[in-house]
Amino acid sequence: MKERLRQDLKKYGKYSIVSAKAQLKAEVASSYLNWLWWILDPICFMLIYTFIFGTVFQASEPYFPIFIFIGLSAWDFFHRTLTQSIKLVKKNKEIVSKVYLPKYILILTRIWVNGFKMFLSFGVVFFMMLFFGVPVTWRVLDWIPFVFLLFLFTFGCATFLLHYGVFVEDLSNVISIGLRLLFYLTGIFYQVSSRIPAPYGEWMTKYNPMAFIITGMRRSLLYGETLEGGWLMFWLIGSLLLVVVGIRLIYKNENSYIKVI
Amino acid sequence: MENAIEVKELCIAYRSLKRYSIKQNFFQRKPKKEDVFEAIKQVSFSVEKGRILGIIGRNGSGKSTLLRAIAGIFAPDSGTIDLKGNRVSLLSIGVGFEKELTGRENILLSGLLLGFSEEQIQEKIEEIIEFAELGEFIEAPVRTYSSGMYSKLAFSITAVLETDIMLIDEILSVGDAKFKKKSYNRMRELISDQNRTVLLVSHSKETVESLCQELLWLHDGQIRMRGETKQVMQAYEEFMK
């Protein structure tokens, strides 16, 4: 499988990038201000959450608006990619029924598209950090391994959703409920470890990979705290396993997808 | 002569792959009866390198399924398909076109999707553009194209980026009268190339008789007859009366 994966990535990797560019371009083409929405969207939600949780519920996390913005940027990436991957094969029927393409390449395309938007969004985060005068330390570099982990974990989950999405009609209903639950458990607008009584709060930030990633990003960008290397390794290896099993699953079944849709 | 395609005991069925929903699992205890449709049953044949094999048969006899299986889009349920390492493509036009991109960008996109490398495409891109006769429109978004221009571009990509084995589901000729003739001639040229192995599905007697060296007659997913074009065609016409 390793050899096949390497060859396929070499052969179709470029396609996923060109295709991602094309889709981004298509989104902008209808109106030149469309790209503004890629930034305005998280900003508006950040303002809403800041108002509700900062003012109404009196949240006291330091740098609260940025705290939320980091969570939203990473979560949106994860949420979008997963939701899209369920219908991905069906949406690309035109292509899938005419040429052979390793189906996870379709996920890769979505990852580039959503990843690009996430990076824009994090650009705003860095701007806000300057604006709010967050003390910047070398620990901000820890953000990079967390982004890598986020990509890997999201890709792993997406391979499974792509596969089962072909066969299970109402998967998207189930997943949207599951994702909503995970959204609240992940602590986009509150600090899980301090809001939920010990020891459960600590557990929830470690055993929930999304909470782990978002907490890790906040610790590095906002608070200059050291990263938990052991747990990072644990989740990196875990995600890698997820990716390997997922790609294997797709390789084994992908040529039957077209018989179903 | 060496073989370019070897198909052994190929079976393809559409079965048990129906979509199901979680809701159904809750409310229906008994699973629905499975529909089995065997599109291809125990088909074996081989094609020598450089030959042109026509495939005939009435609608629903499994011709397109067979082509898709050889192209690697379908998985066989049993049996094997050996292409001896040859590059294969199912001729289809306009795959993966993105309307907002320019013609030039779409050539790259479509070419990559067909499995060519960027260098191979760049090498041929001028030839494609020239063949498509689009002039300055090549730099304009595809959404501004007329349908004739669109199919000209799409055809040119498949006609210029060629592979060792070509699978053709009905010969295409597109565009206005002049381009139709040009594209038809180009197809003939591609098909007749000495080094290219071609499987051609067609309902047109004229096309089949003028192009194919051999014919394979599929009937209900099985090979009914294989042999020289004239004989098979005669038997087939007799049968269809």
Interface residues (C-beta under 8 A of the other chain):
Chain A: K11 Y12 K14 Y15 V18 S19 A22 Q23 K25 A26 A29 E94 I95 V96 S97 K98 V99 Y100 L101 V166 F167 V168 E169 D170 L171 V174 N255 S256 I258 K259 V260
Chain B: Y14 L17 K18 R19 Y20 S21 I22 K23 R68 A71 G72 I73 F74 A75 S89 L90 S92 V95 G96 E98 K99 E100 L101 E105 L108 L109 L112 L113 L114 G115 S117 E118 P141
